[in-house]
Amino acid sequence: MGDEWSRGEWLARTWETEVFDERERAVVVGRSEGQTLDEVGATLGLSRERARQIQNRARKRLAEMADIVQDGWRESARAAGAGPAASRDAFATALEVVDHVALGELLDAAGLDAPRTWAGPLRGWWSTDPCALGGALRRLVDAAPFRGDDLGRAASEAGLPVGLPLAWLLSHSESRLALSIDGHWVRRKARGRDAAYLWLLEMGRPCRADELLAPMAATTIAAVREALRRDDRFRQIRPEGTWALAEWTHLRASTYASAVEAMVAVVTESGPLSRVQLFARVTELYPVTSWRLKQCLLSDQLGETPDGLVDLVSRSARPFEEEEPVRPDTMAVEGEVLGVRIPVNGDILRGSGVNVHTWLTWRLGLRRAPMSRTFTTPGGHSPLVVRRGTSSAQLSSLRRHALELEIVDGCVLAVLLRLDDGTARVGHGCAPETCPARRARAAAPPAVNV
């Protein structure tokens, strides 16, 4: 037997001997093709438990034959499978056998298992630590974003083996990465910001917000700015207002994170100042418009002294309060109920906060910044939150309401805020004859019952 089978064919030849019957071969072949025990049993007219017993019997016999033919085969198999994942070819080489359908049973007998991934067990690959591949894939996700042609390098640095079906794994619906419109790998929950990062990296220069609309697949410049402001990989260059990567340390930029921070720093150092003096000094440090500086006065850190100068609230200055803005046509008040009509766009459907007119925050008593008020909603929804910042007011979050109401881009949401009990309701605010969602449903072909 040793001479005849010394060329690595012993596994295949053993499999063809009378040691294994047809049912054992059929069960092992079915399992190697990815069938469940229920599916294999149904094909052969067996119960699931009986199919499992037959598979275990065949596996035990294969291991016994391997013990006779090849000393140390278990140790060789485990050494080959010590990494996150190894392919059939790697194990066939390590065991010095010709690859065969029975190889998988032999590896199972040696204590190896299919690596676990977000796409399920990875067939055709084994490891002594089934969870190790998942860890390496998480390291790859943490390295994102990266250009499509950098995938191989990033995978190698994450400890992933060569030959892994990465494109299939990363394209799976449960993958945390996705392929952008430019062919780059970005995180699913940060697609726009990751795409902006790669775009700026490729351009090698600061870009205006409107230049980032297409790469980020954003609908408005306001959405671009909102997304980049909450990501510390980006910074805005003043006074141009362009966006750059924080890692570009060669670019000139203010040492202050915001105009409010610059204004507070000036007042802290210089003491009470007139508005003219304060605005002049701040613009030297952080160039912004006069309108923006006036908004900064609403910060809860700044106030007015009895003689009309700007000073710190912490030094007993009286906080500034916003004068009542003109109420827009999209808002109404009746008793203790405020009504707001909000056009639906991609930002709402993605879950972003919506900028609203500051009359709403003024009417809610949010006269300084930052301030917020929360309204509970029925049906287990997250509460609606109205926030007042120094430069804008925002309402969030409306996405689940929009999805449940089956509205689309171009529709209108009607939001009712009750001041007496702090509750809110969200409804479909379109007129029936002009509703985009109703038109889309009417144009859809009728369902066909088969």
VODOTI-45612 format. One record per residue (C-alpha): x, y, z; residue in one letter. Coordinates in nm, 2 decimals. Each point is the difference from the previous one (the first is absolute). Last residue first. Layout:
<nodes>
       px       py       pz   residuo
        X        Y        Z         A
...
</nodes>
This chain:
<nodes>
       px       py       pz   residuo
    -4.99     3.40    -0.95         V
    -0.16     0.32     0.11         N
     0.12     0.30    -0.20         V
     0.07     0.33     0.17         A
    -0.11     0.30    -0.19         P
     0.26     0.20    -0.19         P
     0.13     0.31     0.18         A
    -0.13     0.34    -0.13         A
    -0.25     0.04     0.27         A
     0.25    -0.08     0.27         R
     0.24     0.26    -0.14         A
    -0.27     0.26    -0.03         R
    -0.10    -0.06     0.37         R
     0.36     0.04     0.11         A
     0.05     0.32    -0.20         P
    -0.30     0.16     0.16         C
    -0.15     0.28    -0.22         T
    -0.37    -0.10    -0.02         E
    -0.01    -0.15     0.35         P
     0.14     0.32     0.17         A
     0.31    -0.11     0.18         C
     0.04     0.02     0.38         G
     0.05    -0.36     0.10         H
     0.00    -0.01     0.38         G
     0.24     0.05     0.29         V
    -0.13     0.03     0.36         R
     0.18     0.16     0.30         A
    -0.02     0.00     0.37         T
     0.14     0.25     0.26         G
    -0.33     0.02     0.21         D
    -0.09     0.37    -0.02         D
     0.22     0.10    -0.30         L
    -0.15    -0.25    -0.25         R
     0.21    -0.03    -0.31         L
    -0.18    -0.10    -0.33         L
     0.22    -0.10    -0.29         V
    -0.14    -0.02    -0.36         A
     0.23    -0.17    -0.24         L
     0.01     0.10    -0.36         V
     0.08    -0.22    -0.31         C
     0.28     0.08    -0.24         G
     0.21    -0.31     0.08         D
    -0.23    -0.28     0.09         V
    -0.27    -0.08     0.26         I
    -0.08    -0.34     0.12         E
    -0.15     0.13     0.33         L
     0.20    -0.26     0.18         E
     0.32     0.11    -0.18         L
    -0.05     0.37     0.07         A
    -0.07    -0.06     0.37         H
     0.31    -0.21     0.03         R
     0.21     0.27    -0.17         R
    -0.13     0.30     0.20         L
     0.28     0.06     0.26         S
     0.07     0.28     0.06         S
    -0.08     0.37    -0.03         L
     0.28     0.26    -0.04         Q
     0.06     0.37     0.07         A
     0.29     0.19    -0.15         S
     0.31     0.21     0.06         S
     0.03     0.02     0.38         T
    -0.17    -0.33     0.05         G
    -0.36    -0.06     0.11         R
    -0.12    -0.37     0.00         R
    -0.34    -0.14    -0.04         V
    -0.01    -0.37     0.09         V
    -0.27    -0.25    -0.11         L
    -0.01    -0.31     0.22         P
     0.09    -0.34    -0.14         S
    -0.31    -0.19    -0.11         H
    -0.18    -0.26     0.21         G
    -0.34     0.07    -0.15         G
    -0.06     0.34     0.15         P
     0.24     0.29     0.00         T
     0.18     0.18     0.28         T
     0.12     0.36    -0.05         F
     0.35     0.12     0.11         T
     0.12     0.35     0.03         R
     0.34     0.14    -0.07         S
     0.25     0.27     0.08         M
     0.35     0.09    -0.12         P
    -0.05     0.28    -0.04         A
    -0.24     0.27     0.12         R
    -0.36     0.08    -0.05         R
    -0.14    -0.35     0.01         L
    -0.34     0.11     0.13         G
    -0.20    -0.22    -0.23         L
    -0.12     0.30    -0.20         R
     0.37     0.10    -0.05         W
     0.08    -0.36    -0.11         T
    -0.27     0.00    -0.26         L
     0.07     0.35    -0.12         W
     0.36    -0.12    -0.07         T
    -0.12    -0.16    -0.33         H
     0.08    -0.37    -0.02         V
     0.31    -0.20    -0.10         N
    -0.08    -0.37    -0.02         V
     0.20    -0.27     0.19         G
     0.13    -0.29    -0.21         S
    -0.18    -0.33     0.00         G
     0.07    -0.11    -0.36         R
    -0.36     0.06    -0.10         L
     0.02     0.35     0.15         I
     0.32     0.09    -0.18         D
    -0.14    -0.14    -0.33         G
    -0.28     0.26     0.00         N
    -0.34     0.05     0.16         V
    -0.14     0.35     0.02         P
    -0.09     0.09     0.36         I
    -0.33     0.16     0.11         R
     0.01     0.11     0.36         V
    -0.30     0.04     0.24         G
     0.03     0.13     0.35         L
    -0.27    -0.09     0.25         V
    -0.07     0.17     0.34         E
    -0.25     0.25    -0.14         G
     0.02    -0.01    -0.37         E
     0.34     0.06    -0.16         V
     0.11    -0.02    -0.36         A
     0.32    -0.07    -0.20         M
     0.07    -0.05    -0.37         T
    -0.10     0.37    -0.07         D
     0.30     0.12     0.20         P
    -0.03     0.19     0.33         R
     0.21     0.32    -0.01         V
     0.27    -0.04     0.27         P
    -0.05     0.09     0.36         E
     0.31     0.16     0.15         E
     0.26    -0.24     0.11         E
     0.11     0.01     0.36         E
     0.34     0.11     0.13         F
     0.11    -0.13     0.34         P
     0.04     0.26     0.27         R
     0.38     0.04     0.09         A
     0.08    -0.12     0.35         S
     0.37    -0.10    -0.07         R
    -0.10    -0.36    -0.08         S
    -0.24     0.15    -0.26         V
     0.31     0.13    -0.17         L
     0.02     0.36    -0.14         D
    -0.14     0.21    -0.29         V
    -0.05     0.37     0.09         L
    -0.34     0.18     0.04         G
     0.06     0.19     0.32         D
    -0.19    -0.25     0.21         P
     0.22    -0.28    -0.14         T
    -0.12    -0.22    -0.28         E
     0.04    -0.38    -0.03         G
     0.22    -0.28    -0.13         L
     0.04    -0.36     0.11         Q
    -0.36    -0.11    -0.09         D
     0.08     0.08    -0.36         S
    -0.25     0.23    -0.16         L
     0.28     0.25    -0.07         L
     0.13    -0.25    -0.26         C
    -0.30     0.09    -0.22         Q
     0.13     0.36    -0.03         K
     0.34    -0.14    -0.10         L
    -0.16    -0.21    -0.27         R
    -0.17     0.31    -0.15         W
     0.32     0.20     0.01         S
     0.16    -0.27    -0.22         T
     0.29    -0.22     0.10         V
     0.38     0.03     0.02         P
     0.12    -0.18     0.32         Y
     0.29     0.18     0.17         L
    -0.01     0.34    -0.17         E
    -0.38    -0.04    -0.02         T
    -0.01    -0.03     0.38         V
     0.18     0.33     0.06         R
    -0.23     0.21    -0.22         A
    -0.32    -0.17     0.13         F
     0.10     0.07     0.36         L
     0.09     0.37    -0.06         Q
    -0.33     0.06    -0.19         V
    -0.20    -0.19     0.25         R
     0.14     0.20     0.29         S
     0.24    -0.18     0.22         L
     0.00    -0.15     0.36         P
     0.33    -0.17     0.09         G
     0.30    -0.05    -0.23         S
     0.10    -0.36     0.07         E
    -0.33    -0.16     0.07         T
    -0.18     0.22    -0.26         V
     0.25    -0.11    -0.27         V
    -0.02    -0.37     0.09         A
    -0.38     0.01     0.01         V
    -0.01     0.15    -0.35         M
     0.25    -0.26    -0.14         A
    -0.20    -0.29     0.15         E
    -0.33     0.14    -0.14         V
     0.16     0.04    -0.35         A
     0.08    -0.37     0.01         S
     0.29    -0.26     0.05         A
     0.26     0.27     0.07         Y
     0.36    -0.03    -0.10         T
    -0.10     0.15    -0.34         S
     0.14    -0.17    -0.31         A
     0.29     0.02    -0.23         R
     0.06    -0.33    -0.18         L
     0.32    -0.20     0.06         H
    -0.17    -0.22     0.26         T
    -0.20    -0.19    -0.26         W
    -0.11    -0.27     0.25         E
    -0.32     0.19     0.07         A
    -0.11    -0.05    -0.35         L
    -0.13     0.31    -0.18         A
    -0.33     0.18    -0.06         W
    -0.04     0.34    -0.15         T
    -0.15     0.30     0.18         G
     0.25     0.24    -0.15         E
     0.04     0.20     0.32         P
     0.07    -0.25     0.15         R
     0.09    -0.36    -0.07         I
    -0.26    -0.25     0.12         Q
     0.13    -0.32     0.16         R
    -0.05    -0.36    -0.07         F
     0.11    -0.33     0.16         R
    -0.18     0.11     0.32         D
    -0.34    -0.09    -0.15         D
    -0.30     0.19     0.13         R
     0.07     0.31    -0.21         R
     0.04    -0.21    -0.31         L
    -0.36    -0.14     0.01         A
    -0.16     0.34     0.07         E
     0.19     0.17    -0.27         R
    -0.09    -0.26    -0.27         V
    -0.37     0.01     0.11         A
     0.00     0.38    -0.02         A
     0.14    -0.02    -0.36         I
    -0.31    -0.21    -0.09         T
    -0.09    -0.33    -0.15         T
     0.31    -0.21     0.10         A
     0.14    -0.28    -0.22         A
     0.33     0.06     0.20         M
     0.21     0.01    -0.32         P
    -0.26     0.21    -0.18         A
    -0.06     0.26     0.27         L
     0.37     0.04     0.09         L
     0.07     0.28    -0.26         E
    -0.30     0.19     0.15         D
     0.17     0.00     0.34         A
     0.31     0.17    -0.14         R
     0.32    -0.20    -0.02         C
     0.34     0.01     0.18         P
     0.29    -0.15    -0.20         R
     0.15    -0.34    -0.07         G
    -0.28    -0.09    -0.24         M
     0.04    -0.38     0.07         E
     0.01     0.05     0.38         L
    -0.29     0.24    -0.02         L
    -0.21    -0.26    -0.19         W
     0.11    -0.28     0.23         L
    -0.12     0.20     0.31         Y
    -0.32     0.11    -0.18         A
    -0.08    -0.37    -0.08         A
     0.05    -0.09     0.36         D
    -0.23     0.28     0.11         R
    -0.27    -0.10    -0.24         G
     0.02    -0.37     0.07         R
     0.01     0.02     0.38         A
    -0.25    -0.27     0.10         K
     0.10    -0.23    -0.29         R
     0.37     0.05     0.06         R
     0.19     0.08    -0.32         V
     0.19    -0.21    -0.26         W
     0.07     0.18    -0.33         H
    -0.14    -0.06    -0.34         G
    -0.10     0.36    -0.07         D
    -0.37    -0.07     0.06         I
     0.10    -0.13     0.34         S
     0.04    -0.37     0.08         L
    -0.13    -0.09     0.34         A
     0.15    -0.10     0.34         L
    -0.18    -0.12     0.32         R
    -0.09    -0.32    -0.18         S
    -0.34    -0.15     0.08         E
    -0.13     0.04    -0.36         S
     0.30    -0.17    -0.14         H
     0.23     0.21    -0.23         S
     0.29    -0.02     0.24         L
    -0.01    -0.38     0.02         L
    -0.03    -0.05    -0.37         W
     0.28     0.25    -0.08         A
     0.21    -0.17     0.27         L
    -0.01    -0.35    -0.13         P
     0.32    -0.09     0.20         L
     0.29    -0.08    -0.24         G
     0.27     0.15     0.22         V
    -0.07    -0.02     0.37         P
    -0.14     0.30     0.20         L
     0.24     0.14     0.26         G
    -0.14     0.36     0.00         A
     0.32     0.12    -0.17         E
    -0.06    -0.25    -0.28         S
    -0.36     0.10    -0.04         A
     0.10     0.37    -0.03         A
     0.26    -0.08    -0.26         R
    -0.24    -0.21    -0.21         G
    -0.27     0.27     0.03         L
     0.22     0.28    -0.11         D
    -0.13    -0.01    -0.36         D
    -0.35     0.07     0.12         G
     0.11     0.31     0.19         R
    -0.02    -0.01     0.38         F
    -0.25     0.10     0.26         P
     0.05    -0.20     0.21         A
     0.27    -0.13     0.24         A
    -0.26    -0.08     0.27         D
    -0.18    -0.22    -0.26         V
     0.32    -0.19    -0.06         L
     0.05    -0.05     0.37         R
    -0.36    -0.13     0.03         R
     0.08    -0.25    -0.28         L
     0.30    -0.12     0.20         A
    -0.21    -0.05     0.30         G
    -0.27    -0.20    -0.20         G
     0.28    -0.21    -0.13         L
     0.12    -0.09     0.35         A
    -0.35    -0.12     0.11         C
     0.04    -0.36    -0.14         P
     0.33    -0.05     0.19         D
     0.16    -0.33    -0.13         T
    -0.09     0.12    -0.35         S
    -0.16    -0.13    -0.31         W
    -0.10     0.12    -0.35         W
    -0.21    -0.16    -0.27         G
    -0.32     0.14     0.13         R
     0.02     0.33     0.20         L
    -0.25    -0.03     0.28         P
    -0.26     0.29     0.00         G
     0.02     0.32    -0.21         A
     0.10     0.21     0.30         W
     0.29    -0.25     0.04         T
     0.07    -0.32     0.18         R
     0.30    -0.21    -0.10         P
    -0.10    -0.37    -0.08         A
     0.13    -0.24     0.26         D
     0.32    -0.19     0.10         L
     0.01    -0.27     0.27         G
     0.20    -0.26    -0.19         A
    -0.32    -0.19    -0.07         A
    -0.14     0.30    -0.17         D
     0.32     0.01    -0.22         L
    -0.06    -0.36    -0.10         L
    -0.36     0.07    -0.08         E
     0.11     0.29    -0.23         G
     0.25    -0.22    -0.18         L
    -0.26    -0.25    -0.10         A
    -0.09     0.20    -0.31         V
     0.36    -0.03    -0.12         H
     0.31     0.20    -0.04         D
     0.30    -0.23    -0.07         V
     0.19    -0.06     0.32         V
     0.32     0.14     0.15         E
    -0.17     0.09     0.33         L
     0.13     0.36    -0.01         A
    -0.05     0.02    -0.38         T
    -0.36    -0.12     0.03         A
    -0.05     0.24     0.28         F
     0.12     0.30    -0.19         A
    -0.21    -0.11    -0.31         D
    -0.31    -0.02     0.21         R
     0.04     0.36     0.11         S
     0.13     0.14     0.33         A
    -0.17     0.25     0.23         A
     0.08     0.23     0.30         P
     0.33    -0.17     0.05         G
     0.08    -0.33     0.18         A
    -0.16    -0.21    -0.27         G
     0.33    -0.14    -0.15         A
     0.13    -0.08     0.34         A
    -0.33    -0.18     0.09         R
     0.02    -0.21    -0.31         A
     0.37    -0.10     0.06         S
    -0.08    -0.08     0.36         E
    -0.29    -0.22    -0.11         R
     0.21    -0.17    -0.27         W
     0.27    -0.10     0.26         G
     0.05    -0.35    -0.15         D
    -0.14    -0.07    -0.34         Q
    -0.15    -0.33    -0.12         V
    -0.13    -0.17     0.31         I
    -0.12     0.31     0.17         D
    -0.16     0.12    -0.33         A
    -0.20    -0.32    -0.02         M
    -0.14     0.06     0.35         E
    -0.08     0.36    -0.08         A
    -0.19    -0.11    -0.31         L
    -0.19    -0.25     0.20         R
    -0.10     0.26     0.26         K
    -0.12     0.24    -0.27         R
    -0.21    -0.27    -0.16         A
    -0.17    -0.08     0.33         R
    -0.06     0.36     0.08         N
    -0.17     0.05    -0.34         Q
    -0.22    -0.30     0.05         I
    -0.10     0.11     0.34         Q
    -0.09     0.35    -0.13         R
    -0.21    -0.15    -0.28         A
    -0.19    -0.21     0.26         R
    -0.06     0.31     0.21         E
    -0.15     0.19    -0.29         R
    -0.22    -0.28    -0.09         S
     0.06    -0.20    -0.31         L
    -0.16    -0.04    -0.34         G
     0.32     0.07    -0.19         L
    -0.09     0.34    -0.14         T
    -0.19     0.10     0.32         A
     0.30    -0.10     0.22         G
     0.23     0.22    -0.20         V
    -0.23     0.29     0.02         E
    -0.06    -0.04     0.37         D
     0.38    -0.04     0.06         L
     0.05     0.33    -0.18         T
     0.14     0.01    -0.35         Q
     0.32     0.20    -0.05         G
     0.16    -0.20    -0.28         E
     0.23    -0.18     0.25         S
    -0.31    -0.11     0.19         R
    -0.15    -0.16    -0.31         G
     0.33    -0.18    -0.08         V
     0.03    -0.13     0.35         V
    -0.36    -0.13     0.01         V
     0.03    -0.16    -0.34         A
     0.33    -0.17     0.08         R
    -0.15    -0.14     0.33         E
    -0.31    -0.12    -0.19         R
     0.21    -0.17    -0.26         E
     0.20    -0.21     0.24         D
     0.35     0.08     0.13         F
     0.26    -0.26     0.09         V
    -0.07    -0.16    -0.34         E
     0.28     0.21    -0.14         T
    -0.05     0.32    -0.20         E
     0.06     0.24     0.29         W
     0.32    -0.18     0.08         T
     0.12     0.07    -0.35         R
    -0.07     0.37     0.02         A
     0.17     0.03     0.34         L
     0.30    -0.22    -0.09         W
     0.08     0.20    -0.31         E
     0.29     0.19     0.14         G
     0.27    -0.17    -0.21         R
     0.07    -0.26     0.27         S
    -0.32    -0.19    -0.07         W
     0.15    -0.30    -0.19         E
     0.31    -0.01     0.21         D
    -0.18     0.03     0.34         G
    -0.28    -0.25    -0.10         M
</nodes>
